[in-house]
């Protein structure tokens, strides 16, 4: 057990938060800044239609993120609990098993994604020039699947080791390269600017993957990449824990397909453009909260594995309060300066006039997103993938789809912007109830 792992079991919760989450939050802000700037660059350099096309294509990149999260969160949860238990046998198998599944699943996604991305995008209601632009962008993104999946999944294991600063430096490197290359390649490729944006993304992912591979081959003190093979002993548990985290990513595709299709149905390309910008701002705001949760996961996992249940509860409380404060740092400016922020994306005056009130409604629930992500991370960290999975399904399918269909049908077009606040509010309340039931059983 290295120094970082020991600190997870002994330091005060606030110290753990500062050491584990602060580097993660700063690194994730850089990553989130890339996502935000990608939309701003597309709107300012290529125009509103190209910005909308990239926005429509973006949810399908969650297929790769879902695979990386499935393997990465599952492996990191196994790894951090094995550290707490002192189980070296499991530690030695983690990375070889991770590489096997990343290679297999990434190859499948690359082939199917490249061949059928046009059909997938039509589900969102894209057609004509929007369909052409988004297809050209997404095909190139799918070609880089293996790089992003390995880099992200292995990075989660690095965080499970407690090495947040190193993990975030590597991820920030990739995001920084992407931010620099984006406008350069968009301008260089001219009428093929969307292809330039996609090439910038996969180039950055390749460089990040190389640095990550180098770390695990040469530098890691605790876990190395050994023989790449499927490990039956740990694969089942890896999938059972990781599936809830994967669902949150992959089901975003279903969720956003309904958001875009209803936006097209009730407001045409104008509403779709507003939806693209709103979702991009929400994603940027959410990523630092996700960064904080990466600090929570190894801390909860290690202490739960060591049966230090009082520390588990104290750590969760500190992280949840802090995540709410962090959410407020984004929620207050976004609600107060909505017009100025939305204007950065190159929206026309008519679109901007409609965007401001709709964005404010949709974003109103963000203040409790810190609580939501900490609850889901808590259940993943203790190995209760079932509860985390149910909460994700409720949020993105079971409650969301009926509400998305019937609310605008009954109350009209404006009500599509109320769906996310209503559904997410219910899920937070249900998650809190389940959390309190679980901690009462800890003895």
Backbone torsions as a table, in degrees:
resi	resn	phi	psi	omega
1	UNK	NA	124.9	-178.7
2	UNK	-83.2	176.4	-175.9
3	UNK	-59.5	-43.8	-178.3
4	UNK	-61.4	-39.8	-179.6
5	UNK	-67.3	-39.2	178.4
6	UNK	-64.1	-38.1	-179.3
7	UNK	-62.3	-31.9	178.4
8	UNK	-61.1	-28.4	-175.5
9	UNK	-95.0	-9.0	-172.1
10	UNK	-127.6	-31.1	-174.0
11	UNK	-75.5	160.8	177.0
12	UNK	-64.9	146.9	-178.3
13	UNK	-52.9	-40.9	-179.0
14	UNK	-66.4	-36.6	177.0
15	UNK	-66.0	-39.1	177.4
16	UNK	-62.3	-43.8	179.7
17	UNK	-59.0	-46.3	-177.7
18	UNK	-65.5	-45.5	-176.6
19	UNK	-72.5	-40.5	-174.5
20	UNK	-87.0	-40.4	-170.9
21	UNK	-93.6	-32.2	-177.4
22	UNK	-59.3	-48.1	175.3
23	UNK	-61.1	-37.9	-180.0
24	UNK	-65.3	-42.7	-179.4
25	UNK	-63.8	-46.1	-179.7
26	UNK	-62.7	-42.5	178.6
27	UNK	-65.1	-41.1	-179.3
28	UNK	-70.5	-29.5	174.8
29	UNK	-62.9	-40.5	176.5
30	UNK	-61.7	-43.4	178.6
31	UNK	-64.3	-43.6	177.9
32	UNK	-64.7	-34.0	178.3
33	UNK	-63.3	-36.0	175.3
34	UNK	-59.6	-47.7	-178.7
35	UNK	-61.0	-39.9	179.4
36	UNK	-68.0	-47.6	-177.5
37	UNK	-67.2	-31.1	177.2
38	UNK	-57.4	-44.6	177.9
39	UNK	-69.3	-39.9	179.7
40	UNK	-65.6	-46.0	178.8
41	UNK	-60.4	-44.1	-179.3
42	UNK	-62.0	-42.1	-179.6
43	UNK	-68.5	-42.5	-176.2
44	UNK	-77.8	-37.3	-175.8
45	UNK	-90.8	-42.7	-173.1
46	UNK	-103.7	-18.1	177.7
47	UNK	107.4	167.7	-176.1
48	UNK	-59.9	-38.3	-177.1
49	UNK	-67.2	-42.7	178.0
50	UNK	-65.8	-39.8	177.2
51	UNK	-60.2	-43.0	178.6
52	UNK	-65.0	-40.4	-179.9
53	UNK	-62.6	-44.2	177.6
54	UNK	-64.6	-38.9	177.5
55	UNK	-63.0	-41.1	178.7
56	UNK	-65.7	-37.3	-179.3
57	UNK	-73.8	-29.6	-173.2
58	UNK	-55.1	-43.5	-179.5
59	UNK	-56.6	-29.6	-179.7
60	UNK	-74.9	-14.6	172.2
61	UNK	-70.3	-15.2	177.0
62	UNK	-69.6	-12.6	172.6
63	UNK	-61.7	-47.9	177.0
64	UNK	-66.1	-44.7	179.6
65	UNK	-60.1	-37.1	178.4
66	UNK	-62.9	-43.0	178.6
67	UNK	-64.6	-46.1	179.0
68	UNK	-60.6	-39.3	-179.3
69	UNK	-71.6	-41.0	177.1
70	UNK	-54.9	-52.2	-177.6
71	UNK	-75.9	-40.9	-175.1
72	UNK	-69.8	-49.7	-179.5
73	UNK	-66.3	-42.4	177.6
74	UNK	-60.4	-44.8	179.7
75	UNK	-67.7	-41.4	-179.1
76	UNK	-65.8	-38.7	178.1
77	UNK	-64.0	-45.6	175.8
78	UNK	-58.7	-44.6	-174.9
79	UNK	-65.2	-48.3	-177.0
80	UNK	-67.0	-37.2	176.7
81	UNK	-69.0	-35.6	177.3
82	UNK	-64.8	-35.3	176.0
83	UNK	-63.3	-46.3	179.3
84	UNK	-61.7	-34.9	-179.0
85	UNK	-85.7	-14.4	-174.7
86	UNK	72.9	33.0	-175.4
87	UNK	-94.5	88.5	-177.0
88	UNK	-68.4	-29.4	-179.3
89	UNK	-59.6	-45.0	178.3
90	UNK	-68.9	-41.9	-179.7
91	UNK	-55.8	-42.6	-176.6
92	UNK	-69.0	-20.1	-175.8
93	UNK	-96.7	-14.0	-169.1
94	UNK	-59.4	-52.0	-171.3
95	UNK	-73.4	-36.7	176.8
96	UNK	-63.0	-40.6	177.3
97	UNK	-66.4	-41.1	178.2
98	UNK	-59.7	-47.2	-177.5
99	UNK	-64.0	-38.4	178.5
100	UNK	-58.3	-50.3	-175.9
101	UNK	-72.3	-34.8	176.6
102	UNK	-62.7	-45.7	-179.3
103	UNK	-62.7	-45.8	-177.8
104	UNK	-64.8	-53.0	-174.6
105	UNK	-70.7	-34.8	179.2
106	UNK	-66.3	-38.4	178.3
107	UNK	-62.5	-43.2	179.0
108	UNK	-62.2	-46.0	-178.3
109	UNK	-64.7	-40.6	-179.8
110	UNK	-59.7	-47.7	-177.5
111	UNK	-66.8	-52.0	-176.6
112	UNK	-68.8	-39.5	-179.7
113	UNK	-63.4	-42.7	-179.7
114	UNK	-64.9	-40.6	-175.5
115	UNK	-74.6	-35.2	-169.3
116	UNK	-118.4	14.9	-176.7
117	UNK	-64.7	-32.5	178.2
118	UNK	-61.0	-44.9	178.9
119	UNK	-64.9	-37.7	178.7
120	UNK	-63.0	-43.4	-177.5
121	UNK	-67.6	-28.5	177.7
122	UNK	-65.5	-23.6	177.0
123	UNK	-60.8	-34.0	-179.3
124	UNK	-74.9	-9.3	-176.9
125	UNK	95.0	8.7	178.9
126	UNK	-71.2	139.9	177.3
127	UNK	-155.3	166.2	177.6
128	UNK	62.6	-135.3	-176.7
129	UNK	-64.9	-37.1	177.7
130	UNK	-60.8	-41.4	178.6
131	UNK	-65.0	-43.2	-179.7
132	UNK	-62.7	-47.4	-178.6
133	UNK	-63.5	-46.7	-177.2
134	UNK	-67.9	-33.9	177.5
135	UNK	-66.6	-44.5	178.8
136	UNK	-60.0	-39.1	178.8
137	UNK	-68.0	-47.8	-171.3
138	UNK	-70.6	-33.8	179.9
139	UNK	-60.2	-41.1	179.1
140	UNK	-68.5	-38.8	178.3
141	UNK	-59.1	-42.9	-178.9
142	UNK	-64.8	-27.2	178.5
143	UNK	-66.0	-23.2	179.2
144	UNK	-96.4	15.4	-173.6
145	UNK	-53.9	-47.9	-173.1
146	UNK	-64.7	-32.1	-178.5
147	UNK	-69.4	-48.8	-178.1
148	UNK	-68.6	-36.7	-177.8
149	UNK	-67.7	-43.4	178.2
150	UNK	-66.8	-46.6	-177.1
151	UNK	-60.0	-44.5	-177.0
152	UNK	-72.2	-43.8	-177.6
153	UNK	-66.1	-46.5	179.6
154	UNK	-65.1	-32.6	177.6
155	UNK	-63.7	-34.4	177.9
156	UNK	-67.0	-35.8	175.9
157	UNK	-66.4	-39.0	176.6
158	UNK	-58.9	-41.7	177.8
159	UNK	-67.1	-36.3	177.1
160	UNK	-62.1	-23.4	175.9
161	UNK	-78.6	-10.7	-178.8
162	UNK	92.4	6.9	-176.8
163	UNK	-94.8	65.1	-174.3
164	UNK	-65.8	-41.8	-176.7
165	UNK	-62.7	-45.7	-179.7
166	UNK	-66.0	-41.8	180.0
167	UNK	-61.4	-44.0	-177.3
168	UNK	-73.7	-30.1	176.0
169	UNK	-62.7	-41.0	179.6
170	UNK	-67.5	-43.4	179.3
171	UNK	-67.5	-37.3	178.8
172	UNK	-66.2	-33.1	176.6
173	UNK	-59.1	-48.4	179.1
174	UNK	-62.0	-44.3	-179.3
175	UNK	-65.5	-40.5	179.9
176	UNK	-63.0	-42.6	177.0
177	UNK	-61.0	-40.7	179.9
178	UNK	-62.4	-44.5	180.0
179	UNK	-61.1	-40.6	-179.5
180	UNK	-69.6	-43.6	-175.6
181	UNK	-73.4	-31.0	-174.0
182	UNK	-51.1	-62.4	-177.3
183	UNK	-65.8	-34.1	-179.2
184	UNK	-61.3	-49.9	-177.3
185	UNK	-74.1	-31.5	175.3
186	UNK	-60.5	-43.7	-179.7
187	UNK	-70.9	-41.5	-178.9
188	UNK	-63.0	-39.5	-175.2
189	UNK	-83.6	-9.4	174.9
190	UNK	52.0	-112.8	-176.8
191	UNK	-66.4	-14.2	174.7
192	UNK	-105.6	37.3	-177.2
193	UNK	-62.1	-31.9	179.3
194	UNK	-66.8	-34.9	174.7
195	UNK	-65.3	-37.0	176.7
196	UNK	-60.7	-41.9	178.5
197	UNK	-62.8	-41.8	-179.4
198	UNK	-67.7	-40.6	178.9
199	UNK	-64.5	-38.1	176.1
200	UNK	-58.9	-40.8	-178.5
201	UNK	-66.2	-49.2	-175.7
202	UNK	-73.8	-26.3	174.4
203	UNK	-64.4	-45.3	178.7
204	UNK	-63.9	-38.8	179.4
205	UNK	-65.2	-38.7	178.7
206	UNK	-62.8	-45.7	-179.7
207	UNK	-63.4	-41.5	178.4
208	UNK	-63.3	-40.0	179.4
209	UNK	-64.1	-39.2	179.3
210	UNK	-62.8	-45.6	179.4
211	UNK	-64.7	-38.4	179.3
212	UNK	-65.7	-43.4	177.9
213	UNK	-61.4	-42.9	178.6
214	UNK	-59.8	-41.3	-179.6
215	UNK	-61.2	-48.7	-175.3
216	UNK	-74.7	-21.3	176.7
217	UNK	-84.2	-34.1	-169.6
218	UNK	-117.4	-30.6	-166.0
219	UNK	-111.0	-30.1	-173.2
220	UNK	-62.8	133.8	-179.8
221	UNK	-88.6	-23.6	-170.9
222	UNK	-103.7	-43.4	-174.8
223	UNK	-135.1	136.8	-179.8
224	UNK	-121.0	160.5	172.0
225	UNK	-83.5	109.3	178.6
226	UNK	-98.8	-136.0	179.2
227	UNK	-69.0	126.4	-179.5
228	UNK	-80.3	108.0	-179.9
229	UNK	-160.8	160.3	176.8
230	UNK	-75.1	126.9	178.6
231	UNK	-105.6	103.2	-177.2
232	UNK	-58.4	-32.7	-175.3
233	UNK	-62.5	-31.4	-175.7
234	UNK	-118.4	-11.2	-175.4
235	UNK	-61.8	-44.6	-177.9
236	UNK	-59.8	-45.4	-179.4
237	UNK	-70.2	-35.6	177.5
238	UNK	-59.4	-45.7	179.6
239	UNK	-68.3	-39.7	-176.5
240	UNK	-64.4	-35.9	178.0
241	UNK	-80.6	-43.8	-174.9
242	UNK	-71.2	-22.3	-173.8
243	UNK	-64.3	-33.4	-179.9
244	UNK	-68.3	-39.8	177.5
245	UNK	-67.6	-38.7	177.4
246	UNK	-64.2	-41.7	-179.2
247	UNK	-58.4	-37.9	-179.2
248	UNK	-61.6	-32.4	178.8
249	UNK	-81.8	-53.9	-173.6
250	UNK	-67.5	-39.7	-180.0
251	UNK	-69.8	-14.3	172.0
252	UNK	-60.0	-32.0	177.4
253	UNK	-61.9	-46.1	178.9
254	UNK	-64.1	-45.5	-178.9
255	UNK	-59.9	-48.3	-176.7
256	UNK	-75.7	-23.5	174.4
257	UNK	-64.1	-39.0	176.7
258	UNK	-70.0	-39.8	178.6
259	UNK	-61.4	-46.5	-179.2
260	UNK	-69.8	-43.2	-178.3
261	UNK	-64.3	-38.6	177.6
262	UNK	-71.6	-34.1	176.4
263	UNK	-64.3	-44.8	176.3
264	UNK	-61.9	-40.7	-175.3
265	UNK	-67.2	-42.4	-173.1
266	UNK	-99.0	-12.2	-178.0
267	UNK	-146.4	4.8	177.3
268	UNK	66.5	-156.2	-176.1
269	UNK	-65.6	-26.7	178.2
270	UNK	-63.5	-48.6	178.5
271	UNK	-65.7	-35.8	177.8
272	UNK	-63.8	-39.2	177.1
273	UNK	-64.3	-42.4	177.9
274	UNK	-63.2	-41.4	178.9
275	UNK	-63.1	-42.6	-179.7
276	UNK	-60.1	-44.7	-180.0
277	UNK	-68.1	-44.9	-177.9
278	UNK	-60.7	-44.4	-179.8
279	UNK	-67.1	-34.0	179.4
280	UNK	-69.2	-41.3	177.3
281	UNK	-65.4	-41.9	178.9
282	UNK	-62.8	-40.9	178.9
283	UNK	-63.9	-41.9	178.1
284	UNK	-61.5	-42.9	-179.2
285	UNK	-67.4	-34.2	-174.7
286	UNK	-74.4	-31.2	-172.7
287	UNK	-60.7	-41.3	175.3
288	UNK	-61.1	-34.5	175.9
289	UNK	-64.7	-39.7	175.7
290	UNK	-62.2	-38.5	176.8
291	UNK	-61.0	-43.0	177.5
292	UNK	-62.7	-38.5	179.8
293	UNK	-64.7	-26.8	177.9
294	UNK	-68.3	-24.9	173.0
295	UNK	-77.3	-32.7	179.9
296	UNK	-69.3	-40.0	-172.7
297	UNK	-56.5	-54.1	179.6
298	UNK	-67.8	-32.3	-179.8
299	UNK	-66.3	-45.9	177.6
300	UNK	-67.0	-45.2	-177.3
301	UNK	-60.7	-46.0	-178.0
302	UNK	-66.1	-44.1	-178.7
303	UNK	-72.1	-34.2	175.5
304	UNK	-66.4	-41.9	177.5
305	UNK	-62.9	-33.5	178.6
306	UNK	-86.5	2.9	178.7
307	UNK	62.9	30.4	175.7
308	UNK	-95.3	74.8	-169.2
309	UNK	-71.3	-31.3	176.6
310	UNK	-64.4	-39.3	176.1
311	UNK	-65.9	-36.0	177.5
312	UNK	-56.9	-47.8	-177.9
313	UNK	-67.9	-42.2	179.4
314	UNK	-63.6	-42.7	179.6
315	UNK	-62.9	-43.4	-180.0
316	UNK	-61.6	-43.4	-178.9
317	UNK	-61.9	-44.2	-179.7
318	UNK	-63.7	-44.1	-179.0
319	UNK	-67.2	-37.9	-177.7
320	UNK	-68.3	-44.8	177.1
321	UNK	-62.0	-44.9	-178.8
322	UNK	-64.5	-37.5	180.0
323	UNK	-67.6	-31.5	176.7
324	UNK	-68.2	-40.5	176.1
325	UNK	-62.9	-42.4	179.2
326	UNK	-63.4	-41.8	178.4
327	UNK	-60.7	-38.8	180.0
328	UNK	-64.3	-29.6	179.3
329	UNK	-65.0	-23.9	176.1
330	UNK	-97.5	-38.6	-173.9
331	UNK	-64.8	-45.1	-176.9
332	UNK	-64.3	-50.9	178.6
333	UNK	-64.5	-38.2	-177.9
334	UNK	-65.0	-39.8	178.5
335	UNK	-72.9	-36.7	-176.8
336	UNK	-78.3	-31.9	-176.4
337	UNK	-122.2	40.5	-176.1
338	UNK	-58.1	-44.1	-176.6
339	UNK	-62.9	-45.2	-178.3
340	UNK	-64.9	-39.4	-179.7
341	UNK	-68.8	-46.6	-179.1
342	UNK	-64.0	-31.9	-178.6
343	UNK	-64.8	-21.5	-179.7
344	UNK	-65.5	-21.2	-173.0
345	UNK	-89.9	10.1	174.9
346	UNK	73.4	26.5	178.7
347	UNK	-72.0	147.2	175.7
348	UNK	-68.4	163.2	-178.3
349	UNK	-59.3	-40.8	-179.6
350	UNK	-65.3	-43.9	179.1
351	UNK	-65.7	-41.3	-179.1
352	UNK	-62.8	-38.9	179.6
353	UNK	-59.6	-40.9	179.2
354	UNK	-78.2	-28.4	-172.9
355	UNK	-69.6	-38.7	-171.1
356	UNK	-58.3	-55.7	-178.7
357	UNK	-65.7	-36.4	-178.8
358	UNK	-68.0	-41.0	177.0
359	UNK	-62.4	-43.2	-178.4
360	UNK	-61.4	-38.3	178.0
361	UNK	-65.2	-50.2	-176.1
362	UNK	-63.7	-34.8	-175.5
363	UNK	-85.7	-7.6	-172.5
364	UNK	-59.7	-29.3	-175.8
365	UNK	-81.4	-9.0	-171.3
366	UNK	-59.2	-26.2	-177.2
367	UNK	-57.6	-25.7	-179.7
368	UNK	-102.9	8.4	-178.9
369	UNK	-66.9	-28.3	176.6
370	UNK	-62.0	-43.2	177.5
371	UNK	-61.4	-44.2	-177.1
372	UNK	-61.5	-47.8	-176.9
373	UNK	-70.5	-32.3	177.9
374	UNK	-68.5	-37.6	178.0
375	UNK	-63.4	-47.2	-178.9
376	UNK	-65.3	-38.8	178.3
377	UNK	-66.9	-36.9	178.0
378	UNK	-57.6	-48.2	-178.0
379	UNK	-68.5	-35.1	175.2
380	UNK	-64.4	-41.5	-175.6
381	UNK	-66.8	-33.9	-179.3
382	UNK	-88.3	3.4	177.3
383	UNK	86.5	10.3	179.1
384	UNK	-94.3	70.6	-179.4
385	UNK	-65.9	-25.3	-177.6
386	UNK	-64.0	-49.7	-179.0
387	UNK	-64.0	-44.6	178.3
388	UNK	-60.5	-40.5	179.7
389	UNK	-64.4	-40.0	179.2
390	UNK	-63.7	-43.1	179.4
391	UNK	-62.2	-40.6	178.2
392	UNK	-65.2	-43.5	179.1
393	UNK	-62.6	-40.9	177.5
394	UNK	-61.0	-44.3	-175.3
395	UNK	-68.9	-39.4	-168.7
396	UNK	-110.5	-7.4	179.5
397	UNK	-135.9	-65.0	-167.0
398	UNK	-62.2	-47.7	177.7
399	UNK	-87.3	-36.4	-171.3
400	UNK	-68.2	-49.6	-172.7
401	UNK	-61.6	-49.9	177.6
402	UNK	-60.3	-39.8	179.5
403	UNK	-65.0	-40.4	-179.2
404	UNK	-66.7	-32.1	-178.7
405	UNK	-79.2	-49.4	-168.6
406	UNK	-87.1	-29.9	-177.6
407	UNK	-61.2	-51.7	177.8
408	UNK	-68.8	-28.3	177.8
409	UNK	-64.2	-37.5	-177.3
410	UNK	-87.3	-44.8	-170.6
411	UNK	-106.2	-4.2	176.0
412	UNK	101.0	177.0	-171.9
413	UNK	-59.0	-38.0	-175.2
414	UNK	-61.5	-26.8	-174.3
415	UNK	-71.7	-12.4	178.4
416	UNK	-63.0	-25.0	-178.8
417	UNK	-80.1	-10.0	178.5
418	UNK	-93.1	-10.9	-172.0
419	UNK	-63.1	-50.3	-177.1
420	UNK	-61.8	-46.7	177.3
421	UNK	-58.1	-40.4	-178.9
422	UNK	-65.9	-50.3	-175.8
423	UNK	-66.7	-47.8	-177.8
424	UNK	-65.7	-33.2	176.0
425	UNK	-61.7	-42.6	178.4
426	UNK	-64.8	-43.2	-178.0
427	UNK	-64.2	-39.3	178.1
428	UNK	-61.7	-44.0	179.2
429	UNK	-63.2	-43.0	178.8
430	UNK	-66.3	-38.9	179.1
431	UNK	-64.5	-41.8	177.4
432	UNK	-62.3	-42.1	178.4
433	UNK	-59.7	-45.0	-178.7
434	UNK	-67.6	-35.7	178.7
435	UNK	-62.4	-47.4	-177.7
436	UNK	-64.7	-35.9	175.7
437	UNK	-63.7	-41.4	-177.3
438	UNK	-67.1	-46.1	-175.7
439	UNK	-69.9	-24.7	176.4
440	UNK	-66.5	-25.7	-178.7
441	UNK	-84.5	-10.4	-179.1
442	UNK	-76.3	123.1	-179.6
443	UNK	-133.7	NA	NA
